[in-house]
Structures are given as C-alpha cells and as structure tokens.
Amino acid sequence: MWTLEIGTTHPDINGNDISPARVHRISVDNLDEIIENSVASLCAQIDWSPLVDDTTAPYVSETIPDNGDTETNIGTDVFITIKDMLPSAGIDLSNMKVFLNNGTQTFDITSEIDVVGDPYEYELRWSPPLRVYDRYE
C-alpha cells in the first residue's frame, strides 16, 4: 500500500501555511488521478494574485542553418527553436504559419513542419520533400 503526501510552500489566500494533502490506499491504477486531484486541491487554496498580462513575445533562440548564411547546402534540413520565458502563458501554435521564400516565390510549408517540445520551448523541423540537385535553363 502506498501513501502520498503532497504540499506547497505557497501561502493560502489569508497568508497562512497550507497543510499538505495525505492520501492513502494508492495503487498504480489510480496514482495519476490522485496526484491530479491533490494538486488541484492545493492550487485552489493559493492566492495567485497579482496576475499580470503576458506581454513578452516568444523569441527565436536558434536557427539551423544560421540566419547569416547566404547559401545553404541542398542536403540541409531546417531547425528553428522558439522559446518563451517563464513566467508566461507559453507558446500557442494553433495559428502558426510557416512560409519559405526562395528569393522568387513564397511557399506555405506549415503542413510540412514537425513540432517537438513543450509550450515553453518548441523545435520546428523541416525537411524539404524534394531536393533538386540540377537546374536546367
């Protein structure tokens, strides 16, 4: 039999300590639910104010190939890392659009982008579906 004790150092809405939650008779089957409910109960007691608007935009922390490159090998894939500094709401990719401009034409490649990471740091990965090695005039 397992026992879970989960607590916080944050004060409650009156500035008092919050007692840790203790749960008995935990099993592998209900562990996730027990943790979720215990954390929700603790969070409901915390004074979260003052909440402030998240006005800082996410930023690009790394690009491969480097933005300064004027020419890139045709075999190179593209990686872009975007981050959002805490405390923040995180990065919302629901309306993300990714465009590729080859100097002549702009292409929407959003559907070809693979995204890995979490709301505070995502890596966008793009591998060109077709690599043309010869050019005919």
N, C-alpha and C positions, 0 to 999 in steps of 0.2 A: 504494500500500500504506500502511495506517495502522498506527501503533504506539500502544498505550495504556499509560500509566503512572498507576497509582492508588495512593495511600498515605494514611497517617494519622499524626497526631502523638501518638496514644494509645500508651502503653507496652504491651508484652506481659505475660503473667502473671508474668514474672520481673522486670518493671520495665525491661526493655531496649527499645530502639527497634525498631520493626517495619519491615523493608525494604519499599520499595514493590514492588508487583507490576507486571511489564512483560509485555505481551502483543503479539506480532507477528502479521502476516497477518490483520488485522481487516478485515471487509467490512461493508457495510450490512446484509447478511443475518444476520450473527452478532453484531453490536455489542451488542444488548440482553443476550444470553446471556453474552457475555464480561464485561460490566460486572457483571451479577448474580453470576457465579461469582467474580470478583475481589473484590467487596465481601464476599461470604460467606467467602472465604478469609481476608481481613483481620480480619473480625469474630470469626472462630473463634480468633484469636490474642490478642484483647484481654481483659484482666481487667475484667469488667463489675461486679465487686462493689465496694462493698456495694449490692446491690439492696434497695430498700425498697418496702413496700406503697404503692400509690397510694390514699391515704385522703381526698384532697381531691375533693369532688364537682364536676362541671361546673356552670357558672352561666349564667344568662340575662344577656347583656350589653346587649341592646336589644330592645324590642318596638315594633312599629308596628301599630296606634295605641298611644300611650303608655298604660301601666297606669293613670295618673291620670285618663284620660278617662272620664267617666261616660256620655257619649253619643258615638256614632260614626256618621258618615255611612254610609248603606247601600251606597254605592259603594266603600267602603274595603276593601281586601284586608288580610289579617293576615300580618305577618312577625315571626318570633321568631328571634333569633340566640343560639345557645348556644355556649359556649367551654369548653375545658379547658386549664389552664395546664401548660406543659412544666416539668419532665419529668413525664410522666404516661402512662397506658396509652391515652389517647384516649377518645372518647365512643362507647359501644356503643348503637346504636339498634335492636338486634334485638328488644328487648322494649318499645319505645316505644309509648305510648298517648297520644293527644291527645283531650281532651274539651272541648266547648263548652257553657257553661251560659248560658242566656239569662235567668236570674233565676227561671224557672219550671220548666225542664226541662233535663236534661243529655243531650248527644248525643255519641256516639263518632265523631269525624271523622278518625281515624287514616288510613283508606284514602284520604282526600281530600288529604292533606298531600304537597306536593312538597318534597323534601330536596335541597339543593345544598351542596357544601363538602367538607371533609375531616374526619377523626376528631378534629381539634383545634378546628374551628370549622364549625358547620353553621348554615345558614339554613333554617328551616321556613317554608314559604309555603302560605297557604290562601286560596283564592278561593271564596266561597260559590257553590254551584252554582245557587242560586235566590235572587233578590233580590226580595222582596215590597215594593212601594212603597206600597200602600194596605192599610188594615186595616179589616175590616168587622166590626161588632159584631153 
